[in-house]
Amino acid sequence: MIQFLKNIHNYCLFILVFSITFENWDPFSLVGTISVTFMASILYFVSWIPFLKTDINPLPFKKYIIPLGLFTIVGIFSTALNSGYAMSIQEVIVKRMVLLIILMFLIANHLYNDRTLVLKLLAVYVYSVVLMYVLFVLGMGTKFVSGRLFLFGENPNALGLKAVIAFFIVLSNLLNKKYTYPKLILGVFFMFALLNLILLSASRGALLFLFVGIAVLVFFMKIDKVKKIALAIFGIIFSLFFFNYILKTNEVFGKRLMRSIETGDTGRNTLWDAAYQIIGDNLFIGVGHPGVLPEMFKYAGRAIDPHNVFLYVLMATGVIGFCFYMLFLLRLGKSIYKTFRQTGEVVFMVIFFIIIFNLAKSGGGIIKMSSWFFFAVLMGSTFNVQTSGTKKHN
């Protein structure tokens, strides 16, 4: 019976991971209150009930729990000091963020208990993103706004990010592991589909993440210098070719890229300038989470997120909360690098750097499930130091 429940528990996790690609899909038109991912999350929480007493182990996550716990407390304190922005007691705490942090630790704990699941989750994630492309080809869930693709309610920037991460999961598998010709053909098709999603998203950030991922992959892969140089040259040629291909085939994407190159405007400059002013006026303790949008309206003329999680954290919780948030990221990054040195599995390093870069340009990233999910996977990868099937290069 226990094994049966564990199998159900694992399948619920797979369903949750598969649904993350469709994070904003509202199939029942409930105005965003019940998405596919929300329903999958509830199912996953329920599947934990039989194992709450036996399988929850906070000790391996203590170094992550403490800084995030302190970050949350500082946010509550900051909000209390700026109580004029909190319309009710419920706004003192960012409920969605706290729930996502709890979900992150539950997933990480699940991966700690079964260390064979990490690579399986990456595979499930890739299948879900590729399925999104297949559904696009079939004309399902498709919407173009100003020449940019929205799929199942997912905005182009988030769509591009998810496609880039899936691309590097596939590429890392092809580079690091033995494969048959059918698997090679399937992998090439997957990468083609994922590059098309990046192209259709017209996301400058996704293109940046693609180049960053290639640089990280080349730098960290454990191969001899000749192969590393050859891979670096191939990466540069591919990047130039893809950039030139975008300029020639996608007018919307090309104009966005050239505007950024010629003017240095990322589309976020005004928001970041306003955020810097707010931080300067509220350096140590911030304005609290509910105060971010009113302050942005005051300084930028729009009640909008600064589109940079690091600036958001500084605005909401000041330097004190920012230090705790950064401590969490630094500890996670250190653990990932330590594990990489043991396993040679470079894909987790690539994912970590892409997520960090995305946080620096993401609107509302502090309450987006995809970031916290990947943090959970990255935590889980640090316990899997004997990853089966990993091929080390000398």
VEXDREN-2710 file (C-alpha; in Angstrom, 1 decimal):
% VEXDREN-2710
k/r/px/py/pz
1/MET/0.0/0.0/0.0
2/ILE/2.8/2.4/0.9
3/GLN/4.6/1.7/-2.4
4/PHE/1.3/2.3/-4.3
5/LEU/0.9/5.7/-2.5
6/LYS/4.5/6.6/-3.3
7/ASN/3.9/5.8/-7.0
8/ILE/0.8/8.1/-6.9
9/HIS/3.0/10.7/-5.2
10/ASN/5.6/10.5/-7.9
11/TYR/3.0/10.8/-10.7
12/CYS/1.4/13.8/-9.0
13/LEU/4.9/15.4/-9.1
14/PHE/5.2/14.6/-12.8
15/ILE/1.8/16.1/-13.5
16/LEU/2.8/19.3/-11.6
17/VAL/6.0/19.6/-13.6
18/PHE/4.2/19.0/-16.9
19/SER/1.7/21.7/-16.0
20/ILE/4.3/24.4/-15.2
21/THR/4.7/25.0/-18.9
22/PHE/1.0/26.0/-19.0
23/GLU/1.3/28.1/-15.8
24/ASN/-1.1/30.8/-17.0
25/TRP/-3.6/28.6/-18.9
26/ASP/-7.1/29.2/-17.6
27/PRO/-9.1/26.4/-19.4
28/PHE/-12.3/27.1/-17.5
29/SER/-12.3/30.9/-18.0
30/LEU/-12.2/31.6/-14.3
31/VAL/-10.3/34.9/-14.8
32/GLY/-7.0/33.4/-13.8
33/THR/-8.1/32.1/-10.4
34/ILE/-7.8/28.4/-11.3
35/SER/-5.1/27.5/-13.8
36/VAL/-3.9/24.1/-14.8
37/THR/-0.9/24.5/-12.6
38/PHE/-3.0/25.6/-9.7
39/MET/-5.1/22.4/-9.9
40/ALA/-1.9/20.3/-10.3
41/SER/-0.4/22.0/-7.2
42/ILE/-3.4/21.2/-5.1
43/LEU/-3.2/17.5/-6.3
44/TYR/0.5/17.4/-5.4
45/PHE/-0.1/18.9/-1.9
46/VAL/-2.8/16.3/-1.3
47/SER/-0.4/13.5/-2.4
48/TRP/2.0/14.6/0.4
49/ILE/-0.5/14.0/3.2
50/PRO/0.4/10.3/3.8
51/PHE/4.1/11.2/4.0
52/LEU/4.1/14.4/6.1
53/LYS/5.2/12.5/9.2
54/THR/7.7/10.2/7.7
55/ASP/9.3/11.9/4.6
56/ILE/9.7/15.5/5.6
57/ASN/13.3/16.2/6.5
58/PRO/14.2/19.9/7.0
59/LEU/17.8/19.3/8.0
60/PRO/19.3/19.1/4.5
61/PHE/17.5/22.3/3.6
62/LYS/18.4/24.3/6.7
63/LYS/20.9/26.5/5.0
64/TYR/18.2/27.5/2.5
65/ILE/15.2/27.6/4.9
66/ILE/16.8/30.1/7.3
67/PRO/17.7/32.9/4.9
68/LEU/14.3/32.6/3.1
69/GLY/12.5/32.5/6.4
70/LEU/14.4/35.7/7.5
71/PHE/13.7/37.3/4.2
72/THR/10.0/36.7/4.6
73/ILE/10.1/38.0/8.2
74/VAL/11.9/41.2/7.1
75/GLY/9.2/41.6/4.4
76/ILE/6.5/41.4/7.1
77/PHE/8.3/44.0/9.2
78/SER/8.8/46.3/6.3
79/THR/5.1/46.1/5.5
80/ALA/4.2/46.8/9.1
81/LEU/6.4/49.9/9.1
82/ASN/4.7/51.1/5.9
83/SER/1.3/50.0/7.0
84/GLY/-0.4/52.8/5.0
85/TYR/0.1/50.6/1.9
86/ALA/-1.5/47.5/3.4
87/MET/-5.3/47.7/3.0
88/SER/-5.9/44.6/5.2
89/ILE/-4.0/42.2/7.5
90/GLN/-3.9/39.7/4.6
91/GLU/-1.6/42.0/2.7
92/VAL/1.1/41.9/5.4
93/ILE/2.4/38.7/3.9
94/VAL/2.8/37.8/0.2
95/LYS/0.7/34.6/0.3
96/ARG/1.6/33.4/-3.2
97/MET/5.3/33.8/-2.6
98/VAL/5.1/31.9/0.7
99/LEU/3.1/29.1/-0.8
100/LEU/5.6/28.8/-3.7
101/ILE/8.5/28.7/-1.2
102/ILE/6.7/25.9/0.7
103/LEU/6.0/24.1/-2.6
104/MET/9.6/24.5/-3.6
105/PHE/10.8/22.8/-0.4
106/LEU/8.3/20.0/-0.7
107/ILE/9.5/19.3/-4.3
108/ALA/13.1/19.5/-3.1
109/ASN/12.4/17.2/-0.2
110/HIS/10.7/14.8/-2.6
111/LEU/13.8/14.7/-4.8
112/TYR/16.0/14.2/-1.7
113/ASN/14.0/11.1/-0.8
114/ASP/14.1/9.7/-4.3
115/ARG/17.3/10.9/-6.0
116/THR/16.4/9.1/-9.3
117/LEU/13.7/11.7/-10.0
118/VAL/15.8/14.7/-10.9
119/LEU/16.7/13.8/-14.4
120/LYS/13.2/12.4/-15.0
121/LEU/11.7/15.8/-14.0
122/LEU/13.9/17.5/-16.6
123/ALA/12.7/15.1/-19.2
124/VAL/9.0/15.7/-18.3
125/TYR/9.6/19.4/-18.5
126/VAL/11.1/19.1/-22.0
127/TYR/8.2/17.0/-23.2
128/SER/5.8/19.6/-21.9
129/VAL/7.5/22.5/-23.7
130/VAL/7.8/20.6/-26.9
131/LEU/4.1/19.7/-26.7
132/MET/3.3/23.4/-26.5
133/TYR/5.1/23.8/-29.8
134/VAL/3.2/20.9/-31.3
135/LEU/-0.1/22.4/-30.1
136/PHE/1.0/25.8/-31.7
137/VAL/1.6/24.0/-35.0
138/LEU/-1.9/22.6/-34.7
139/GLY/-3.3/26.1/-34.0
140/MET/-4.3/25.5/-30.4
141/GLY/-4.0/28.1/-27.7
142/THR/-2.3/30.5/-30.1
143/LYS/-2.5/34.3/-30.0
144/PHE/-0.3/36.9/-31.6
145/VAL/0.0/40.4/-30.1
146/SER/2.1/42.9/-31.9
147/GLY/3.8/40.1/-33.8
148/ARG/4.7/38.1/-30.7
149/LEU/3.4/34.7/-29.8
150/PHE/1.2/34.1/-26.7
151/LEU/0.6/30.4/-26.0
152/PHE/-2.1/29.3/-23.6
153/GLY/-1.9/32.6/-21.8
154/GLU/1.9/32.5/-21.4
155/ASN/3.5/35.8/-22.2
156/PRO/6.3/35.8/-24.8
157/ASN/9.1/36.5/-22.4
158/ALA/8.2/33.6/-20.1
159/LEU/7.6/31.4/-23.1
160/GLY/11.1/32.2/-24.5
161/LEU/12.7/31.5/-21.1
162/LYS/11.0/28.1/-20.8
163/ALA/12.0/27.2/-24.4
164/VAL/15.7/28.2/-23.7
165/ILE/15.9/26.0/-20.6
166/ALA/14.4/23.1/-22.4
167/PHE/16.8/23.6/-25.3
168/PHE/19.8/23.3/-23.0
169/ILE/18.4/20.2/-21.2
170/VAL/18.2/18.5/-24.6
171/LEU/21.6/19.8/-25.8
172/SER/23.3/18.7/-22.6
173/ASN/21.8/15.2/-22.9
174/LEU/23.1/14.9/-26.5
175/LEU/26.6/16.1/-25.5
176/ASN/27.0/14.2/-22.3
177/LYS/25.3/10.8/-22.8
178/LYS/25.4/7.9/-25.2
179/TYR/22.5/8.0/-27.7
180/THR/21.1/6.0/-30.6
181/TYR/20.3/7.5/-33.9
182/PRO/16.5/7.6/-33.2
183/LYS/17.3/9.5/-30.0
184/LEU/19.6/11.8/-31.9
185/ILE/16.9/12.5/-34.5
186/LEU/14.4/13.1/-31.7
187/GLY/16.8/15.5/-29.9
188/VAL/17.4/17.5/-33.1
189/PHE/13.7/17.8/-33.7
190/PHE/13.2/19.0/-30.1
191/MET/15.9/21.6/-30.4
192/PHE/14.4/22.8/-33.7
193/ALA/11.0/23.1/-32.1
194/LEU/12.4/25.0/-29.1
195/LEU/14.4/27.4/-31.3
196/ASN/11.2/28.1/-33.2
197/LEU/9.4/29.0/-29.9
198/ILE/12.3/31.4/-29.0
199/LEU/12.0/32.9/-32.5
200/LEU/8.2/33.3/-32.3
201/SER/8.4/34.8/-28.8
202/ALA/10.6/37.7/-30.1
203/SER/12.0/37.8/-26.6
204/ARG/15.3/39.7/-26.4
205/GLY/15.8/38.2/-23.0
206/ALA/15.4/34.6/-24.3
207/LEU/18.1/35.3/-27.0
208/LEU/20.4/36.6/-24.3
209/PHE/19.8/33.5/-22.2
210/LEU/20.6/31.4/-25.2
211/PHE/24.0/33.1/-25.6
212/VAL/24.6/33.0/-21.9
213/GLY/23.8/29.3/-21.8
214/ILE/26.2/28.5/-24.6
215/ALA/28.9/30.4/-22.8
216/VAL/28.3/28.6/-19.5
217/LEU/28.1/25.2/-21.3
218/VAL/31.4/25.8/-23.1
219/PHE/33.2/27.2/-20.0
220/PHE/32.2/24.5/-17.6
221/MET/32.1/21.3/-19.7
222/LYS/34.8/18.9/-18.6
223/ILE/36.4/18.3/-22.0
224/ASP/40.0/18.8/-23.2
225/LYS/41.1/22.2/-24.4
226/VAL/41.0/21.4/-28.1
227/LYS/37.4/20.2/-27.9
228/LYS/36.5/23.2/-25.7
229/ILE/38.0/25.6/-28.3
230/ALA/36.2/23.8/-31.1
231/LEU/32.9/23.9/-29.1
232/ALA/33.4/27.6/-28.4
233/ILE/34.0/28.3/-32.1
234/PHE/30.9/26.3/-33.0
235/GLY/28.9/28.2/-30.3
236/ILE/30.0/31.6/-31.7
237/ILE/29.2/30.6/-35.3
238/PHE/25.8/29.3/-34.2
239/SER/25.0/32.5/-32.2
240/LEU/26.0/34.7/-35.2
241/PHE/24.0/32.6/-37.6
242/PHE/20.9/32.5/-35.4
243/PHE/21.1/36.3/-34.7
244/ASN/21.4/37.0/-38.5
245/TYR/18.6/34.5/-39.2
246/ILE/16.3/36.5/-36.8
247/LEU/17.1/39.8/-38.5
248/LYS/16.3/38.4/-41.9
249/THR/13.2/36.3/-41.1
250/ASN/11.4/38.0/-38.1
251/GLU/10.8/41.7/-38.6
252/VAL/9.3/42.2/-35.2
253/PHE/12.1/40.5/-33.4
254/GLY/14.8/42.2/-35.6
255/LYS/13.4/45.7/-34.8
256/ARG/13.4/44.9/-31.1
257/LEU/17.0/43.7/-31.2
258/MET/18.2/46.7/-33.3
259/ARG/16.4/49.2/-31.1
260/SER/18.1/47.8/-28.0
261/ILE/21.5/47.7/-29.7
262/GLU/21.2/51.3/-31.2
263/THR/19.7/53.0/-28.2
264/GLY/20.6/50.8/-25.2
265/ASP/17.0/50.8/-24.2
266/THR/15.8/47.4/-22.9
267/GLY/12.2/48.7/-22.4
268/ARG/12.8/48.7/-18.7
269/ASN/15.2/51.7/-18.3
270/THR/12.5/54.0/-17.0
271/LEU/11.2/51.4/-14.5
272/TRP/14.8/50.7/-13.2
273/ASP/15.5/54.5/-12.8
274/ALA/12.4/54.8/-10.7
275/ALA/13.3/51.8/-8.7
276/TYR/16.8/53.2/-8.0
277/GLN/15.2/56.4/-6.6
278/ILE/12.8/54.4/-4.4
279/ILE/15.6/52.3/-3.0
280/GLY/17.7/55.4/-2.3
281/ASP/14.9/56.8/-0.2
282/ASN/14.1/53.6/1.6
283/LEU/17.5/51.9/1.7
284/PHE/17.6/49.8/4.9
285/ILE/14.1/48.4/5.4
286/GLY/12.3/49.1/2.1
287/VAL/8.6/50.1/1.5
288/GLY/7.1/46.6/2.1
289/HIS/5.6/44.4/-0.5
290/PRO/2.3/46.3/-0.8
291/GLY/4.2/49.6/-1.2
292/VAL/6.1/48.6/-4.3
293/LEU/3.3/49.4/-6.9
294/PRO/2.2/52.7/-5.2
295/GLU/5.8/53.9/-5.0
296/MET/6.4/52.9/-8.7
297/PHE/3.3/54.9/-9.6
298/LYS/4.7/57.9/-7.7
299/TYR/8.1/57.8/-9.3
300/ALA/7.5/56.2/-12.8
301/GLY/3.8/57.2/-13.4
302/ARG/2.8/53.5/-13.6
303/ALA/1.8/51.1/-10.9
304/ILE/4.0/48.3/-12.3
305/ASP/6.6/45.9/-11.1
306/PRO/10.2/47.1/-11.8
307/HIS/10.8/44.0/-14.0
308/ASN/13.9/43.0/-11.9
309/VAL/13.5/40.7/-8.9
310/PHE/16.7/42.1/-7.3
311/LEU/15.4/45.6/-7.5
312/TYR/12.0/44.5/-6.3
313/VAL/13.5/42.8/-3.2
314/LEU/15.6/45.9/-2.4
315/MET/12.5/48.1/-2.8
316/ALA/10.2/45.8/-0.7
317/THR/12.6/44.7/2.0
318/GLY/15.6/47.0/1.8
319/VAL/19.2/46.0/2.1
320/ILE/18.4/43.7/5.1
321/GLY/15.9/41.6/3.2
322/PHE/18.1/41.7/0.1
323/CYS/21.0/40.2/2.0
324/PHE/19.0/37.3/3.1
325/TYR/17.6/36.7/-0.4
326/MET/21.1/36.8/-1.9
327/LEU/22.4/34.5/0.8
328/PHE/19.9/31.9/-0.3
329/LEU/21.0/32.3/-4.0
330/LEU/24.7/32.2/-3.1
331/ARG/24.3/29.1/-1.0
332/LEU/22.4/27.4/-3.7
333/GLY/24.9/28.4/-6.3
334/LYS/27.8/27.1/-4.2
335/SER/26.1/23.7/-3.7
336/ILE/25.4/23.4/-7.4
337/TYR/29.0/24.1/-8.3
338/LYS/30.3/21.7/-5.7
339/THR/28.0/18.9/-7.1
340/PHE/29.1/19.8/-10.6
341/ARG/32.7/19.2/-9.7
342/GLN/31.7/15.7/-8.5
343/THR/29.3/14.7/-11.3
344/GLY/30.3/16.7/-14.3
345/GLU/26.6/17.3/-15.0
346/VAL/26.8/20.8/-16.5
347/VAL/23.1/21.3/-17.3
348/PHE/22.3/22.4/-13.7
349/MET/25.0/25.1/-13.9
350/VAL/23.4/26.3/-17.1
351/ILE/19.9/26.4/-15.6
352/PHE/21.1/28.3/-12.5
353/PHE/22.8/31.0/-14.6
354/ILE/19.8/31.4/-16.9
355/ILE/17.4/31.7/-13.9
356/ILE/19.7/34.3/-12.3
357/PHE/19.8/36.4/-15.5
358/ASN/16.0/36.0/-15.8
359/LEU/15.5/37.3/-12.3
360/ALA/17.4/40.5/-13.4
361/LYS/14.7/41.2/-16.0
362/SER/11.6/39.4/-14.9
363/GLY/8.4/41.2/-14.1
364/GLY/6.6/39.6/-11.1
365/GLY/9.3/36.9/-10.9
366/ILE/9.1/36.7/-7.1
367/ILE/5.7/35.1/-7.5
368/LYS/6.2/33.1/-10.6
369/MET/6.1/29.3/-10.1
370/SER/8.8/28.5/-12.8
371/SER/11.6/30.2/-10.9
372/TRP/10.8/28.5/-7.6
373/PHE/10.3/25.1/-9.4
374/PHE/13.8/25.3/-10.9
375/PHE/15.2/26.3/-7.5
376/ALA/13.7/23.0/-6.2
377/VAL/15.2/21.0/-9.0
378/LEU/18.6/22.6/-8.5
379/MET/18.4/21.8/-4.8
380/GLY/17.5/18.2/-5.6
381/SER/20.4/18.0/-8.1
382/THR/22.9/18.7/-5.3
383/PHE/21.9/15.5/-3.5
384/ASN/22.4/13.4/-6.6
385/VAL/26.2/13.3/-6.6
386/GLN/26.2/9.8/-8.2
387/THR/24.0/10.6/-11.1
388/SER/23.5/7.5/-13.2
389/GLY/24.3/7.7/-16.9
390/THR/26.6/10.7/-16.5
391/LYS/29.6/10.6/-18.7
392/LYS/32.6/12.4/-17.4
393/HIS/34.9/14.0/-19.9
394/ASN/38.6/14.3/-19.4
END
